[in-house]
Each structure stands twice: as C-alpha cells, then as structure tokens.
Amino acid sequence: MGMIRINNLRFHTFNGVLPEERRNGQQLAMDIAIKYPIETKVRHDDVHETINYAEVRAVMADFVDTHSYKLIESLANQLLQVLLTKFPTVEAINLKIRKYSVPMPGIFDDVEIEVEGTPNGK
C-alpha cells in the first residue's frame, strides 16, 4: 500500500487554553500521511488518479484559518474528520500536530498530538 506524506506544514493559528494564546496565536506544524493504493490507482501519470497534495494543503489551511480550539487534540480530531470526508478514496489518514509554544515549565522542543482514521470507519 502506498503512502503520501506532507511533512512539517506550518500554520499560524489561534488555538490554546490561555487567553493570550487565543489572542496572539502561535505556530503549529503538521505532518499528514495518507495511505493510498498508488500501486494500483496511478497508472497514467495523471493527477486525477492520485491525491492532489496542493488540495490537501488547501483544505488544511482553510480549516486552521477558520477554526479555533482550546485543545490541539480537538483541532486534530476535527481536521482529521474534514480530511477523511474530503478525500473518501484514501485508505487511512494519520495526522500529527506539533505545538512549540506550550505554556508549561521545563525544557522541551514541542508537544505533539497524533490521530488516525479511515473514511466511513472502513
């Protein structure tokens, strides 16, 4: 089974529990892995036989630009459902969201949420 990956997409969003996070926003990074039968579906070097990467990115950008959540877990779950609905020919989607500016003590790079799903619960 083939896999299409788009790694480290960056978006400025207004998600967070604290008022200043929702007011000032912060950068989130996202990785998406799309399980898709490239080996059997892509036969004629035609973009219509595969998943259009630019369209995936546009759906993600539109969603994060128009939605705000306190929890990136909620953002991940809702975005995953939108992607599964928009691209019903995929076998599965794995979505990772990283938040770098997490207001908690300690030394760390980021916090990452990972969700996975299939269209119509296949």
C-alpha positions as CSV (number, residue, x, y, z in Angstrom):
1,M,0.0,0.0,0.0
2,G,1.4,3.4,-1.0
3,M,1.8,6.3,1.4
4,I,1.7,10.0,0.5
5,R,3.4,12.3,3.1
6,I,3.4,16.0,3.5
7,N,5.7,16.9,6.3
8,N,6.2,20.0,8.5
9,L,3.4,22.2,7.1
10,R,3.4,25.4,9.2
11,F,0.4,27.5,10.1
12,H,-0.1,30.5,12.4
13,T,-3.2,29.6,14.5
14,F,-5.2,31.0,17.4
15,N,-5.5,27.8,19.4
16,G,-4.8,27.4,23.1
17,V,-6.3,27.3,26.6
18,L,-4.9,30.7,27.7
19,P,-6.4,34.0,26.5
20,E,-3.1,35.3,25.3
21,E,-2.6,32.1,23.1
22,R,-6.0,32.7,21.5
23,R,-5.3,36.4,21.1
24,N,-1.7,36.4,19.9
25,G,-1.7,32.9,18.3
26,Q,1.3,30.7,17.6
27,Q,2.8,28.5,15.0
28,L,1.7,24.9,14.7
29,A,3.4,22.3,12.5
30,M,1.6,19.4,10.9
31,D,2.5,16.2,9.2
32,I,0.0,14.2,7.2
33,A,0.4,10.6,6.0
34,I,-2.2,9.4,3.5
35,K,-2.5,5.7,2.9
36,Y,-3.5,5.3,-0.7
37,P,-3.1,2.4,-3.2
38,I,-0.7,4.2,-5.5
39,E,0.5,0.9,-7.0
40,T,-3.0,0.1,-8.5
41,K,-4.6,3.6,-8.8
42,V,-1.9,5.6,-10.5
43,R,-1.5,4.1,-14.0
44,H,-1.5,7.0,-16.5
45,D,0.7,9.8,-15.0
46,D,-2.5,11.7,-14.3
47,V,-3.0,13.9,-11.2
48,H,-6.7,12.8,-11.1
49,E,-5.6,9.2,-10.3
50,T,-3.9,10.3,-7.0
51,I,-4.4,12.6,-4.1
52,N,-3.6,16.2,-5.1
53,Y,-1.1,17.5,-2.5
54,A,-1.9,21.1,-3.1
55,E,-5.6,20.4,-2.5
56,V,-4.8,18.6,0.8
57,R,-2.8,21.6,2.0
58,A,-5.5,24.0,0.9
59,V,-8.1,22.0,2.9
60,M,-5.9,22.0,6.0
61,A,-5.1,25.7,5.6
62,D,-8.7,26.7,5.2
63,F,-9.7,24.7,8.3
64,V,-7.0,26.1,10.6
65,D,-7.6,29.6,9.4
66,T,-11.4,29.4,10.2
67,H,-11.4,27.3,13.4
68,S,-10.0,27.8,16.9
69,Y,-9.9,25.4,19.7
70,K,-8.6,25.4,23.3
71,L,-7.1,21.9,22.7
72,I,-4.9,20.8,19.8
73,E,-6.5,17.4,20.4
74,S,-9.8,18.9,19.3
75,L,-8.2,20.6,16.4
76,A,-6.6,17.2,15.3
77,N,-9.8,15.3,15.7
78,Q,-12.0,17.8,13.7
79,L,-9.4,18.3,11.0
80,L,-9.0,14.6,10.6
81,Q,-12.7,14.2,10.0
82,V,-12.8,17.0,7.4
83,L,-9.9,15.4,5.5
84,L,-11.5,11.9,5.6
85,T,-14.7,13.4,4.2
86,K,-13.0,15.5,1.6
87,F,-10.8,12.6,0.4
88,P,-13.0,9.5,0.6
89,T,-10.8,7.4,-1.7
90,V,-8.0,7.2,0.8
91,E,-7.5,4.0,2.9
92,A,-6.4,6.0,6.0
93,I,-5.0,9.3,7.2
94,N,-2.5,9.8,10.0
95,L,-2.3,13.4,11.2
96,K,0.4,14.8,13.6
97,I,0.2,18.3,15.0
98,R,3.1,19.9,16.9
99,K,2.8,22.9,19.2
100,Y,6.0,24.7,20.1
101,S,4.9,27.5,22.4
102,V,3.3,25.4,25.2
103,P,2.9,27.4,28.4
104,M,4.4,24.9,30.9
105,P,7.7,24.7,32.7
106,G,10.6,22.6,31.5
107,I,12.9,22.2,28.6
108,F,11.4,20.6,25.5
109,D,11.0,21.1,21.8
110,D,7.3,20.7,21.3
111,V,4.1,18.8,22.2
112,E,2.7,16.5,19.5
113,I,-0.7,15.1,19.0
114,E,-1.3,12.2,16.7
115,V,-4.6,10.9,15.3
116,E,-5.5,8.4,12.7
117,G,-8.7,7.4,10.9
118,T,-10.4,5.8,7.9
119,P,-13.2,7.1,5.8
120,N,-16.6,5.8,7.0
121,G,-14.8,3.7,9.6
122,K,-13.5,1.3,7.0
